[in-house]
């Protein structure tokens, strides 16, 4: 019998519970690294609010760049200057480079020691 895989809800809930064991008074700065999945972000914000947690969300830019390169090769030849320009334009967009303000919710929580 194969073990059931955990849902995003269960994984995020577990991460918050583990972080709360490390910082029960929420005295430390909490940081969440995310890949931009909207459903996970929705769940994270909801669970963080439920637990009264405020954390800073950081976008995993490496993951985003991997996705941009895959998309570029749909429109342009592998290794082409056009593909490179396409990725570069999107990598430098304000949606990726603008600072993210502290907010409630995160998929992977870490307390700063």
N, C-alpha and C positions, 0 to 999 in steps of 0.2 A: 504494500500500500504506500502510495506516494504522499509525502507530507504536503499539506495545503500551504501555498505561498501566502505570505503576509500581504495585507492590503496597505495602500499608502496611509490610510487612517491609522492602522495598527503600528506601522513603522514610525510614523511621526509622533504618535502618542507615546510610544516607548522611548523615543529620543527625548521628549519633554520630561517624562518621568525620571529618566536617568540624569538629566541635567538638574532637575529639582533636587535629587538626592545629593548632588555635588554642591548645590547653591540653594538651599531651602528658603532662604530669606530674599532671594533674588537681588543680592547686593552687587554681584559681578555683572560685567557687560556680557550679554548673550549675543552670539553671532550665528547666523544660519547661512550655509552655502547652498544655493539652488541652481538648477539648470534651466529654469524658466517655465517649467510645466505649469500651466494655469490651474489645472485641477488640484495639483499638489499645493500650490500657493494658496488656493481657496481653503483647502483643508487645514493647512498650517495656520493661517490667520484665525480660523474658527477655533482650533484647539488652543492656540496661544491665548486668545481672549478668554477662553474657558478656564485656563490655568492662571490667568492674570500675569502673563509673561510678555515683556517687551524685548524685542531683539532686533538687531540690525541684519538686514538681508543683503547678502553679497552674491552677485551673479557669477557663476563659474564660466568665465570667458573662454576657457579652452574648449568646453563642451559646445558653446555657441559657435566658435570658429569652425569646429568640425562640421557642424550643421551647415554653416555658410559655404564651406568648400564643397560639400555634397551638392548643395543647391546650385552653385556656380557651374559645376560640371554638367548640369542639366541643360544650361543655356550656352555654355562655351566649351571649347575643346580643353581636355586635360593639359595642364601646364601652360596654357596660353596667357598672353598678357591681358586679354579681355577678361578672363576668369580672375586673374589677380586684381585687376581694377575693380571688378564687380564686388569681390570680397572686401577690398580695401574701402570702397565707398560705404558699404554697409557696416563694416567694423568701426568706422569712425562716426557713425550716426549718433545722434544725441540719445537715442533709445538705449544704446549700449554704454556710452561713456558718461552719461549724467550720473551724479552721485545719487545713491538711494538713501533716503532718510530712514532713521530707525522706525520700524513698524512692528506690529504684532504678527507673529507667525514665522515658521521656518521649517525646512525639512530635516536638516542635520544641525542640531544645536550643539554648541560647544561653549562651556563657560571659560572665561579667561581667568587664569590663576595669578 
